[in-house]
C-alpha cells in the first residue's frame, strides 16, 4: 500500500549548523518546515571550532545568542611562531563592527544542541532524526521525497527542498552538480583534547616547515591540535597515540597526556558547486562550498547561506514574492563564499612554508608590514577578510564609492539608545523583517507596511547631540544614534534614510534629494519589487495556532517576533530528540 504523502512547504536535509540555523530563522518568520537527518541526533563530536561576529549576529536574529554566548570563548586572537619556536606576530582584533567580537571559540556539538532545542519554540517546525532520504524527484510545482523513517518507508512532499547535507551531499550528487576548485595535497591530523591546564586563550600557529601545526584552545578546557602530514605518512601511522602525543609534547608538554576526545585525518578542499539551485532544490553550507580551515570560515559561510536564504524562502512561500527572488541567493552568496575560500588558501600557504628560507621571507615581510600603522591595523583587525558585500542581487546599487557602507553590504550594528536611557544593539531595536530607518524630523519618512509578505518597520532616529522629542515614550519606535555611527554612514552615503533587509544588508539608501522632483531611488526600489513580483501590502503570516492552521495563510498585521509563541513546542522525533 502506497503511504499517504505528508506535505510541508520546506524540507531541510541535514541537522548540522546550516540546516538548524535555517530552520530557526524560518521559525521566526512563521514558515512551516521540516528538518530530516539520518542520524539519531545532532553531532556529539567536535568539528568546527571558530564562530565569527556575523554568525553571532545571525544567532541574535534567531533569538539564541544569549544562550550561545554562555558556551563561547569570545574575542580570541592568533599568535604566530617561527620555525625556531619564537613568536613573531599577533592578530588580536578588538573591533565590534557587527556587534560582537570577530573571532570566537565554540564547540559545534554544544551549539547544534542549542539550535535543536531552540526549535522547540516553534510548533510549525518539525525535526525528524533517523529519517534518510533514499530518492527524490521534482516537478514544476514541488518535490517528492522517498524516506526511510526509522526503518519504515514514507513519502514527504514539499514546495522547496534545501540540501544542507554536508560536503558529501547526496542532494548535490543526485542533481549531478559538479564541484569546481582544488583539493589540498597535504593531509592534516586533528586531535581534540580535554581538561587543558594551560589557561592561555589565544590560538598558536607554528609556521614550521618541518611540521606546520596549530594549537586552538576552546571552551570548557578543550584544546585542538592540527598537524600537517608529510607525503609519505599514512593515517595509520599518525593516529598512533604515542606518536601524536610526542608531537603535542613538542609544542606544549602540559598537553601531552590529556584525554583524547577525537582524532582524525582530514583532507582539505577549496571547492564550490557550479550551481546552487536546480528547480525547486537549493544547496547550502558544505553542500554548496568546501572551505579550508585556515581562516575559520567553513561553518560561518554556511550560516551566511542560511541567513540569506531564510527570508527569501519566507517571502516566496508566503506568496509575497516570485520564485525568481531565490535566484539572488546564489548571485549574492557565491562570490563572497569563493572570496573567503581564496583568503583561506592564501593563509594556508603562509602557514605551510615549504622551506626555512620561505618561512624566513614570509615572516620578515609580516614584521615589516607591522612597522607601518595602517598596514598593521589592516592585519590586526582582520580587515583583509572579504567584506560581506554583494556584486549583484536584491538591492539598489548606489554611487557612493567612498562610503564605508554601500547598498548591497551588511550594515554595521552599533548600539542605539531607547527612550528611558537603555542601550540595545541595532537589530534588537529593528525587530524581525525589513526596516525603514529615517530621521525623526523627516517630514516625509520612507515607509512600507510590508515587503514580500514580511513586516517592514518604520523606525526613527534621533541625532547623537539631540534630546528625544517631547511625548516620546519607552516602546515607541524611536531611538537615539548615541555614538553617531549611523549618522556617519548616512552622511557618507549622501542619504536621508535607508531600507534594511531582514538579513540586515542595505537594500537601498534613499538619497538626500529624493522627493517629488527627484524620485530616483524610490523608483529604483519599486522597479526591484516589480522584477521579483514583490508585494508591499498587508502582512501575510502562516498560522501558528494549531496543526490544522499550519500551512494556511491568514492575515496578520503585527510584526513577527524573534521567539515565537511562549508555549510553542516543535515536534522532534527520533532518539535523543
N, C-alpha and C positions, 0 to 999 in steps of 0.2 A: 504494500500500500504506500503510495507516494505521500510523504509528510506535507502538511499544510504549511506553506511558506510564512515565516514571520517577517514583517516589514518594519524597517526603521529608516528615517531619512539618510543617516550617515552611519557607515560601519568603518571603524578604525582597526586595522590589523596590526597588533603589536602593543603590548603594555610596557614599553620602555619609556624613557623620559619624553621623547617626542610625542608618542601616542597619548600618554597620560596628561601632558600639558595641553594638547589639543582638546582632549575630552573635557578637562576642567574649564577651558575657555569657552567651549561650546555650551557647557553647563551654565556659565554666567550669562550667555546670550539666550538662554531658554530654548535651545535647539535639541531635540531628541537625538541620541546617538548611542551606538553600541561598540564596546571595545572587545575584541576577540583575541585571545592569546592561547597558544597550545600548551604553555607551561602551567604548573599547578598554582603559581602565584607570581608576583613580581620577583626580580632577581634578588638573590641573597648574597651575592659576591661583589667585591669591589671592582668597578670598571673605570668609568670616568671619575676624575678626582678634582677637576677645576671647573668652577662656575663663575661667570663674569657678571658685570653690572647690568648688562642688557637682559640676561636671563633672570636675575633677581627682580628686575622691573616687571618682567612678564609674570613672575610669581605674585608680585604686588597686585597686578591686574586680576589675577585669578583668586585673590583673597587669601593666599597661603604664605606670604613672605615672612610674616612674624614667626610662624611656627618653624619654617625652614631655617631661619637665621639662628635658632637655638642650637642647631646641629652643624653650623658652618664656622670655619675659621676665616674671619674677614680680613681683607687687606694684606695678604702676604706678598712678598717680593721674591726676586731671584738673585742669588749671589753666584757669580761666575768664578771658577777656579782654573788656573792654568795647568799645563802638562806637569808642572813641578809641584802642584798642590797649593799654590799661593793664590789668594783672592785678587782679582784684577778689575772687577766691575760689579755694580749692583743696579738692579732695576726695581725700584720700590715706588710705584705710582701712588699718589695721595689724593688726586682729584676725584670728585664725585659728580661728574657731568650729568649722569643719568640717575643720580640719587643714591648710588651705592658704590662701594669700593670696587675697583676694576678686576682684581684677582682674588679669588676666594677658594679655600679648600673645602671639599664636601665629600660625603660618602654616597655613591649612587644608590645603594640598596636602601639607605635611610630616606633619601629624597623620594625614591619611587614609592616607598611605603606611605609617605606623607601625601603624595599625589593620589595614590589609590584611595586612601581614607578620605581625602578631600572630596572625592566624587560621591560620597555618601550624602552630601548636601543636596544632591540633585535627583529627584525622582524620575527625571526623563533621561538619565544616563545609566545604561546597563554595562557592567563589566563581567565578562564571562571567561573564566580560565578553563583550561582543559578543552578548549574549542579550537580545532585545527581545520583550516580551510583546505579542502582537497582539490577543489577546482572552482573556477568562476567563469561566467560569461556575461557579456553586456549587450544591451540594445540601446537605441536612441533614448529610451525612457528610464533605464535603470540597470542595475547589476544583480545577477542571481548567483548566490554562493552555495556550494555544496560543502557541508560542515560535518565533521565528526565531533559531536558534542558529548564529551565524557564517555566516549565509546559508542554512542548511538548516532546514526546518520540523521541529519536535519537539513532544512533549506531555509536560508535567510535571504531576503531581498532588500535592496536599498536604492536610494537615488544616487548616492555617491559613495565610492569606496576609496579609502585613504590607506595606502601601503606604508606603514611605519615599522616594517618588519626586518630592519637591520641591513647590514652590509651584504648578506647573502640572500637578499629579499626574493622570496618565491613570487611575490607580486610582480616585481620587475622582470624576473625571468619568464613568467607566464606571458607577459606582454611582449617579450622579445626585445626589450630596450637595452641597448649595449651601454657599457661604461667606457668613457674615454679617459686617458691620463696614464699614469705610471704606477708601478709598484716598486718600492724601495728594495734594492738588492740586499741591504743589511737587515738582519732579524734582530729583535731585541728581547731580552729576558726581563720580565716584570715580576717582582716579588713584593707582596704586601705583608707587613709585619704588624704585630700588636704590642701595646704596652711599652712604647719607646721611653727611655729615661731622659733623653736629651730634650730640653724644653725649647730649643731653637725652632722658630716657627717658619722661617723662610726656606724656599727651595734652594738646593745647592746643585749647580750644574758643573760637571767636571769635563772640561774641553781637552781631554787627554787622548792623543792619537792611539795610545796603546790599548785603551779601553774607555771610550766615552761612557759617562754614567750620569745619572740624575738621582737626587735624593729629595723626596717630596713629603714633608710632614703633613698629616691630616688631622681631622677631629678625633677626639677621644683616644689620644695616644697612638694613633695609627701612623705608619710611615711606609712609603712606597720607594723601592729602588728600581731603576731601569738601567740595564747594561746592554750595550751594543755587542753583538756577537761577531766573531770573525768568520770568514768564508768557509773554513773547514770544520767549524763547530756545529754539532747537532743538538737537537732538543734533549736527547737522552744524556748527552754529555753535561750540559749546563744545568739541568734540573736536579742533578745530584746535590743533596743538601750540603754536604761537606764543601763541595766546590763553590756553590753560590755564597755560602756563609764566609768563605775566605775572601771573596770579592767585597762583601759587605764590610768585613773587618778592616780591609784596606782603607775604606772611606770613613767609617765610624765604628771603632771597636766595641762601643757600648751596645750597638745594634746587632752584633753578630749572632747572639744566642737567643734573640727574641722569637716568640711563637710565630710560625709562618701561617698566615691565613690563606694565601693563594700564591701560586707560582705558575707562570705560563709563558710560552714563547710566542711572540707576535710578529707578523709581517705587516708593515705599514704601507698604506696606499694613498695615492693622490689622484683620485678618480671621481668623475662626475657623470651622472646619467645624461644621455643625449636628449631625452625628453622627460619631462616631469608630469605630463598629463597625456593620457590616452583615453579619449572619450570621457567616460564618467569615472575613470580611475586616476588618482593622483598619487605621486610618491613624495615622501617627506623623510627627513632625517638621514640616517646612513643608507637607506634605500635609494636616496637621490644623490648622495655625495659622500665620499670617504676622505677624511682629513687626517694627515699625520698628527701625532700628539704633541709635537714640539711647541705649539702655540696654545695648547689647551682649548681649542675651538671646535672640536668634533661634536660633542654633545650640545654646546652652545649654538652651533649652526642649526642643529635640529630644532632647538627651542625657537630660534628665529623663524624657521619654517612654520611651526605651529602657530606662532603669533601672527604671522602674515596671513595664513590660510584660514584661521578660525572665523574672523569677522566676515571674510568673503563668502565662506560657506554659509554662514548665518544669513547674509543678505540674499544669496541665491535661493536657499531652501525656504526662506520666508516668502519668496516671490517678489521681493523689492528690488532685485537686480537680475539682469540677464546672465546666463551661464558664461558669457564671454568675459565677465569680471574675473573668473578663475584663471583665464589666460594670463592675467597680470601677475599671478603668483610666481610663475617661473621667470617671466621677464624681469621682475623685481629681485627675486631671491638668487637666481642662478649666477649672475655676475658677481654679487657680493660673496657668495659661497666660494666661488672659484678664486676670488682675490685673497680670501683667507687661507685657502689651500696653498696658494703660491707663497704667501707670507710664511706659513708653516714650513714649506720646503726650504726657504731661504734660512730660516732659523735652524732647521735641521742640518743644513750644510755647515753652518757656523759651529754647531755643537759637535759635528763629526769630522774634525780635521783629519786629513789623510796622512799627515806627517808633522813632525815637530816644527819644521820650517813654516809649514802652512799655518799651524796653530799660532806661532810667534807673529806672523804677519797679520792675522786676523785680530789677535789680541792687542797688538800695538796700534792698529787702526782704531779700535774701540777706545783705547786710552787717549789717543789723540783727539778723537771726537769729544771726549769728556772735558777737554780743556776749553771748549767753546760753549758758553752757557746755552744759547738757543739749541745747538745740536744735542747737548747733554739733556736738556729738558725734553727734547723730541724722543730720546731713548728712555729716560727715566719715567716719563709719564705715559709711556706706551702710545705716543702719538703716531708711531709708524703703523699701528694697527689700522686696517682699512676701515674708513668711516662707514657707518650704516647709511648709505645714500643710494638712491635709485637712478639709473640712467634713463629708464622709461617705465611707464606703469600708470597707476591710478593716482595722478596728481597733475597739477597745472604748473608747468615749468615757469620759472621767473628769471629775470635778467640780472639779479643782484649777485654778480660773480664774486665780489669780495666779502659777501655776508658770511658770518660764522656758521649760520644755519640757513639752508635754502629749502625751497619746496622739494619734496621727494626725499627729505632727510629726517632722521629721527630727532625729535625735539628734545632739548635739554630738560632736565627735571629738577628745577630749583625748589626751594620751599616758598610757599606763599602764606600770608598771614590772614586769618579769618577774623571777622568781627568778634570782638571779645579777647583778641590777642593770641589765640592758639595758632601755632605754625604747623603746617602739614606739607607733605610733598605734593607737587603739582597734580599728579594723576589721581590722588585721593580726593582732591577738590573737583576735578573734572568728571569723575564717575565713569561708568561704562558707556561705550558707544562713541559717537562723534562729539566734537565740541567746537563751538564758535567762540573764540576769545576776542573780546572787544574792550576798549577803554570805557570806563563807567560813564564818562561825559560825552560819548559819541551819540549824537542826536539820531543817527541812522545806523544802528548796530546790524551786523551781519547775523542772520538767523534763519534756520530751517527747523520745522517741528520734528523731522526725522529724515534720515538719508538711507535709502535702501532697506527700509523696514527696521532700521536700528535707530534708537533715540539720538537726538542731537541737542546737547545742552547749549544754551546761550549764556555765557558767563561774562562777567565784567571785572576789569582790573582797575584798582586804584594805584596811582603812581607812588613810587617809593617815598617821596617827600611830602605827600599829602595825607590828610586825615580821611577816614571814612566819611562819606556824606551823611548828613543827619537823616535819621529814620532807618538806617541800615541795621538789621538785626542778625544775630548769630543764626545761621541756617540759610540766609539769603545767598544767592549765587554770585557773591561779590567777594573779592579777596585783594589784599594789598601786595604789590610786587615789592616785597620787603627788602630784597637785595639788589633790585634794579636789573636783574638778569633778563627778564622778559622784555623790559623796555629797550635794553641794548639790542636784543635780537630783532625786535620790530623796527627800531630806528635804522639798523644796518640794512635791513631788507626793504627799507622805504615803504613800510606798510602800516596801516592803522588797525588791522585785525588779521587774524589767521584762523584757518579751519584745520583742525587736527583730526586725523583718522582714529579709529578705535585702538590701533596699534601704536598710536602717538607719533606717527610720521606726519609731517606737514603736507596736507593735501593742497593748500593754497595760502599764499599771503595776499591779502586784499590791499592793493596799493593805496597810497595816500590820496591819489587823485581819482580813485574810483567813485563814481557817483552818477547822477542822471546824465551828465555830459561826457563822462569818461567811464563807461561800464565795462572796460576791457576784461578785468579779472573775473568779475561775476559772470560775464558772458562766456568766458572760457570754462568756468565751473559748470555752468548749465550744459555746455557742449559735452563736457566729460560725462555728466549724468546721462545725456541722450545717447552717447556712444555705447553705454552698457545698460540702457533702459532702467536707470536708477530712478526709483520713486522717491518723492520728498513729501508725501502726505502723512496721514496718521500712522503711528507706530503699530506694527503688526507683530505680535508675540505669540509663541506657542503656549498653549495652556499647560500649566504645571499642577493642576489640582488633582488629577486622578489619571489612571491608565486609560480611561475612556476618552479623556480630552487630549492626551498626549498625541502630537502629530496633527492636531486640528487647529486651524488658525482662528484666533479670537482677537477682537480689538482691545488694545491696551494703550493707555496714554501716559502712564508713569514710566520713568527711566528704569532700566534694568539695574539690579544691584549686583554687587560683587560676590555675594554669598548665597543668594537664593533663599527660599523659604526656610525658616529656622527649624521646622520639623521635617524637612525633606530628607529622604534616605534613598540612595540608589540601590538597585538590585545587583549584588555582587555574588556570582555563583562560582563554585569550584572550591577545592581545598585551600585552606589558609586565607580565604577571602576576608 
